[in-house]
Amino acid sequence: MTNQDNSLVDVHLLLTREQAWAVAEFCKRVGWTDIRQLSADDPEADGAQTGLMVLANELARVGFKPR
């Protein structure tokens, strides 16, 4: 990973309900292998996977939790 700054960033998203469901489904379905193939190295993949988990948790918190 090129940027080692671990300070938190507040991100505000506006999505349609359709987009929110699609992103929630994507977060549920994407796996480590998919993420690792698209990352430069393991630390970058770890960061991406953690970020997707945070995104999925926030979507679930507001009602977008696929089964």
C-alpha positions in Angstrom: 0.0 0.0 0.0 1.4 3.4 -0.9 -0.2 5.5 1.7 0.4 4.4 5.3 -1.7 7.2 6.9 -4.2 5.4 9.1 -6.2 8.4 10.2 -10.0 8.1 9.7 -11.7 9.7 6.8 -15.4 10.7 6.9 -17.0 9.7 3.6 -20.6 10.7 2.8 -22.4 8.8 0.1 -25.7 9.4 -1.6 -27.0 6.3 -3.4 -30.3 5.3 -4.9 -31.9 2.3 -3.1 -31.0 0.2 -6.2 -27.3 1.2 -6.0 -27.2 0.6 -2.2 -28.6 -2.9 -2.7 -26.1 -3.6 -5.5 -23.2 -2.4 -3.5 -24.3 -4.4 -0.4 -24.6 -7.5 -2.6 -21.2 -6.9 -4.1 -19.6 -6.5 -0.6 -21.2 -9.8 0.4 -20.0 -11.7 -2.7 -16.5 -10.4 -3.2 -13.8 -12.5 -1.6 -10.2 -12.3 -0.6 -9.1 -13.9 -3.9 -10.9 -11.3 -6.0 -9.5 -8.4 -3.9 -6.0 -9.8 -3.8 -5.9 -10.3 -7.6 -6.7 -6.6 -8.1 -4.3 -5.3 -5.3 -0.6 -4.6 -5.5 0.2 -6.6 -2.4 -1.2 -8.3 0.7 -1.3 -5.1 2.8 -3.3 -3.3 0.1 -5.7 -6.2 -0.2 -6.1 -6.3 3.6 -7.0 -2.6 3.6 -9.4 -3.0 0.7 -11.1 -5.9 2.4 -11.4 -4.1 5.7 -12.8 -1.0 3.9 -15.4 -3.1 2.1 -16.4 -4.7 5.5 -16.9 -1.2 7.0 -19.0 -0.2 3.9 -21.1 -3.4 4.2 -21.6 -2.8 7.9 -22.8 0.7 7.4 -25.1 -0.4 4.6 -26.5 -3.1 6.9 -27.0 -0.5 9.7 -29.3 1.5 7.4 -31.3 -1.5 6.2 -29.3 -2.9 3.2 -28.2 -6.3 4.4 -28.5 -9.1 1.8 -29.2 -12.6 3.0 
